[in-house]
Amino acid sequence: MNLPIILMDVAQQTQKTGFWASFVNFLGSILKGLNSITGVIPAPFGGYGLAIVLFTLLMRLVLLPLDLKSRKANQKMQEIQPLLSEIQKKYKNDPEKLNKKTMELYRKHEVNPLGGCLPMLLQMPLFFALFAALRSISDDPNIAQYAAPFLWIKNIWHPDSPLVNNVGESIALFGPGFNGLFILPLLAGVTSYFQMKMTQPQGGSNQQMKGFATIMPLMSVWFCIMYTASFAIYWVTSNLFQIAQQLIFKKYLAPAAKEGDQE
């Protein structure tokens, strides 16, 4: 799956479909509303950069029930994994019996094998819509004509890169007016790696998942280099929120849920 191409296609279609365009415009209006508040904070700490951080935190809180449901479902799957492995080994030559015993195991432990995936899939439309909303704002001439500095980035509507200046023109490394330092792309890669590492089953041997956990952080770095810093701010903030959420889940919620199941 070529994520950057998919995102570009989604962004270009925001004017073509009524409901989708309305949803994208709704998210864009929230961002603009937040900017009307954060815009009073002096640069480079306020404006659209801070608005995107606040918007990301708001969206993660809205999605928190789905995230918790997904994590609890994944935890239950991990707990029955040894039993599932035994069944698979015992009935590997009898697919019909294997399927029957597997479903019996799921019913006995009240596990939905799709419970950890469905909540994540429901979040994908929001992910694409947010990308389209940021793209729409950055393409708005009334907004794009004004540089939007945030922390070390001179203009978040262009990549956090020393190879691009604050008006989006390619320059020599650290040439005049360079826009950033590659910090966000690197943070995107590092936080993506730890976020995926923390959600992987302990002791798992799924090579496909391990490969994905390696490729996805590299894709994060590449994509955040190629696209605007505005989306990279969202990406890094979202990853940091999920890392903190996972730490809290493992320390407090997971043990409580396990004790409740045992009772």
N, C-alpha and C positions, 0 to 999 in steps of 0.2 A: 504494500500500500504506500503510495507516494503522498504523504500527508501535506506537504507544501502545495502541491498541485491541486489537491482536493480543496484545501482551504481557499486558494485563489479562485477556484471555480465557484465555490459557495459565495464568496464575497462579490463576485461579478454578477451573481444571479439575484441579488437582494432587491433589485427593481423589477424582477420578472414575475414573482409570485406574491400575491396579495397578502396571505396570512404570514408567510415567512418574512416579507418586508416589514409588516406591522410589528412582528416580534423583534426583529433587528432594530427597528426604529425605537421600540419601547426600551430596549437595553441602552441604546444610544442616548435616549432622553434621561435615563437614570445617571449615566456617566456625566452628561452635561449639567444635570442638577447638582451632582456632587461637586463638580468643578466650580459651580457658582459659590459653593461654600469654601472649598479648599483654595480657590483662586485668590482669596484675600490674604492667604499666608505668603509671605515674601519668598521669591525664588532664591535658591533652587529646591525648596522643601515643600512647596504647595503645588497648586495648579493641577493639570491633568495627571501628572505622575502620582500624586497622593490620592487623587480621585480614583485612579485605577486600583491602587492598593486597597482603599476602603471598599470599592465595588467588589473586588475579589473576596475580601473577608466576608462581606455581606452575602455573596453567592455561596460561599463555602458553608456559612451558617444555615442558609436555607436548605442546602443539600445534606446537612449533617445527619438527619434521620435516615436518609438513603445510604449514606456512607456507613453508619453504624450497623444497619441491617446487613449490608454487604460483608462487613468485617466479621459479624457474628456468624453469618452463614459460612464464610471461609474457615472460621475457627472450628465450627462443627465438622466440616469436611476434613480438616486436619486431624481432629480427634478420632474419627472413624477410619482414617487412612490405613492403619495397620490391619484392621479387620477386612477392609476392602481389598487389600493386597493378598490376604490369605484366600479370599474367595476367588480372586482372579487367578491365583496360582493353582487352586484346587480344581477349578472348572474351566481351565484354559482350553480344553479340547471339547467342551460342551457349551457352545454359545447360548443356547436356549436356557440351560440351567444357570449359567453365569448371569444372564440378564435377570432371571427370576430371583436369584439369591441377592443380587445387588439391590433390586427394588425392595426386597424384604428388609434388607439392612437399612436402607433409606427410611422406610416407613417406621421401623422399630425405633430409630434414633431421631425421627422427625426432622430429617434433613432434606432440603430441596437442592439438588445438584446445580440448578440454575440460579439459586438464591444469591450467590455472590456475583453473578454476571449481570443480571437484569438491572439492578440499581445503577451499575456503571454505564450500561447502554443508554439508560434514560438521561444520563448527564451529557451524552455526546451532542444532542441538538443545541444545548446551551453553549457548549464549547465552540461549535461552529458559528452560532449566532453572535457570540461575543467577538470572535475574530472578524466577522462581517461588520459589526457595529464599529469596532476600532478602525477598520479599513475605511468605512464610510466617513468617520470623523476626520481621519487623516487626509482624506481626499477632498474634504470640504474646503474650498478656497478661502472662506471667511475665517477658518481656523488655522489651516496649514500655512497661511502667510505670516503667522506669528510663531516664532520659535517657542517651544515649550520645554524649558530646562528643568531637570530634576536630578538632584544630587550631582554626580560628575558628568551626567549626560547633558549636552548643550541643547538638544532638540529630540524629544522622545518620538517624534513622527518619522525619524530615520534611525538606522541601526546603531546600537552601541558599539561603535567600531572606530579605530584610528585610521581606517582606510576610506572613510567617508566623512565629508564635512557636514556642518549643521544645516545645509540646504540640500543634502542628498547627493552631492557630486563626488565621484571617485577621486581620491587623492593618493599621493605617496604616503607610505607608512608614517604616521604622526606629522603629516603635512599641515599647512596653515588651516586653522579652523577645524581640526579633527573633532569628531562628534562624541567619541567615547573611548573606552579602554578595553573592550572585550570582557568586561567584568560580568555583565548580565548573562552573556552566552555561557561563560564558564560556570557561573552559579547555577544556571539552568541545567547544565550537564551533571554537576555534582549533586544538586538536590534531587534531580530525577533518579540518579543512581541509588542514593540512600532511600528515597521514597519507595522505589521498587524493591530494593533489598529487604526493607522492613516488612513488606507485605508478602514476600515469598514464604512458602511453607518451610519450616525449619527441617533441615535434613532431607529436603526434597531432591529428587534425582531427575526431574523433568528438564531435559536438555533444551527443549524448545523455550521454556520459560527463562532458563538461564541465558540463552542466546538473546531473547527479547530484552532482558534486563541489561545486556551489554549494548545492544544496538540502539535502544530508545534514548539513553543519555547522549549518545553521539549524535543522533538525529536532533535532539533538543539543542545541542550546541550549534549545529549547522543551521537549523531553522532560525534560531535567535540571531545568528550572524546575518542571515539573508533578509530577515524581515525587520520591522520597526521595533524600537526599544519599548514601545507601548505594550505590545503583546508579550515581550520578554519580561516586563514588570509583572504582568498578570501571571505568567508561567511560574516565575520564581516565587512569587507570593503564595500562589496556590500550593506549590510543592512544600514550602516551609510550613504552611498551615496543616497540610496532611501529615507531615513528619511529626509535628507537635501533637496532632490528634492521635496518631498511632502510638506515640509514647504514652499518652494518657490512657488510651484504650488498653494497652498491655499492662499498665501498672494498676489501674483501678477497675475498669469495666470488665475485662476478660476474667480475672479471678472471681469477681462477684457473680458473673454469669455462670461460671463453672460450678461454684458452690450451689447456686440455685438449681442447676440441673441435677446435681447429686442428691439434693433434698427431695 
